[in-house]
Amino acid sequence: MGQPVQVYLDSLSRYAAAMDELSASFDTTRRLLVEADVTEDSFGLLPDSRDCAEVYEQRTTDGLETLRNGADAFADLSDAFRELREDYERTDQAAADRLGAGK
C-alpha cells in the first residue's frame, strides 16, 4: 500500500486566492494598456511612422488577447482549487458520517 495522501485544505484556499490575484493583475494590466490611448498620430506623420503605428496596433491587439486569456486561465485555476477543496471536504464528511464520527 502506498503512502497516505494528506490534503491541506487551507493551502487549497491560499492557492485559489493567489490565482484570483494573478487574474486580477492580468485584468489590471489589460485595462491600463487599453486606457493608454496611443493613437496613430503618436508615431509621427512620416510614412515610416505609419508602419510603426500598424505594428504597434497589431502587437497591442495580440497583447490584449494574451492578457485576457491569462486572466481567464488563472480565474479557471482559482475555481478548480476551490472545487477541489469542496470535494475533499465533502469526501471527508461522507467518510466521517459513515463511521459515525460526523454526528
C-alpha positions in Angstrom: 0.0 0.0 0.0 1.3 3.5 -0.8 1.8 6.5 1.3 -1.4 8.1 2.7 -2.4 11.3 0.9 -2.5 14.4 3.1 -4.5 17.3 1.8 -4.1 20.7 3.5 -7.4 22.4 2.8 -6.1 25.8 3.9 -3.4 25.5 1.2 -6.0 24.9 -1.5 -7.8 28.1 -0.4 -4.5 30.0 -0.5 -3.7 28.7 -4.0 -7.2 29.8 -5.1 -6.7 33.3 -3.6 -3.3 33.5 -5.3 -4.9 32.6 -8.7 -7.5 35.3 -8.1 -4.7 37.9 -7.5 -2.9 36.8 -10.7 -6.1 37.0 -12.7 -6.8 40.5 -11.3 -3.2 41.5 -12.2 -3.8 40.5 -15.8 -7.1 42.4 -15.9 -5.4 45.5 -14.5 -2.6 45.4 -17.0 -5.0 44.9 -19.8 -7.1 47.8 -18.6 -4.1 50.1 -18.3 -3.0 49.2 -21.8 -6.4 50.0 -23.2 -6.5 53.3 -21.3 -3.1 54.3 -22.6 -4.9 55.6 -25.7 -2.0 55.6 -28.1 -3.2 56.9 -31.4 -1.8 56.6 -34.9 -0.5 60.2 -34.7 1.6 59.4 -31.6 4.1 57.9 -34.0 4.5 61.0 -36.2 3.3 61.8 -39.7 6.1 60.3 -41.9 5.2 57.2 -44.0 7.6 55.1 -41.9 5.8 56.3 -38.8 2.5 54.8 -40.1 4.3 51.4 -40.4 5.3 51.7 -36.8 1.7 52.5 -35.8 0.4 49.5 -37.6 3.0 47.2 -36.0 2.1 48.7 -32.6 -1.6 48.2 -33.2 -1.1 44.6 -34.1 1.2 43.9 -31.1 -1.3 45.7 -28.8 -4.2 43.6 -30.1 -2.2 40.4 -29.7 -1.1 41.5 -26.2 -4.7 42.3 -25.1 -5.8 38.9 -26.2 -3.0 37.2 -24.4 -3.8 39.2 -21.2 -7.5 38.2 -21.5 -6.5 34.6 -21.9 -4.2 34.8 -18.9 -6.8 36.3 -16.7 -9.3 33.6 -17.8 -6.8 30.8 -17.2 -5.9 32.0 -13.7 -9.6 32.5 -12.9 -10.3 28.9 -14.0 -7.4 27.7 -11.8 -8.9 29.5 -8.9 -12.3 27.9 -9.5 -10.6 24.5 -9.8 -8.7 24.9 -6.4 -12.0 25.9 -4.7 -13.8 22.9 -6.2 -11.0 20.6 -5.2 -11.2 21.9 -1.6 -15.0 21.4 -1.6 -14.7 17.9 -3.0 -12.2 16.9 -0.3 -14.4 18.4 2.4 -17.5 16.5 1.1 -15.5 13.3 0.9 -14.2 13.8 4.5 -17.7 14.5 5.8 -19.1 11.5 4.0 -16.4 9.2 5.4 -17.0 10.7 8.9 -20.7 10.2 8.6 -20.2 6.5 7.6 -18.0 5.9 10.6 -20.4 7.8 12.9 -17.8 10.5 13.6 -19.7 13.2 11.9 -22.6 13.3 14.4 
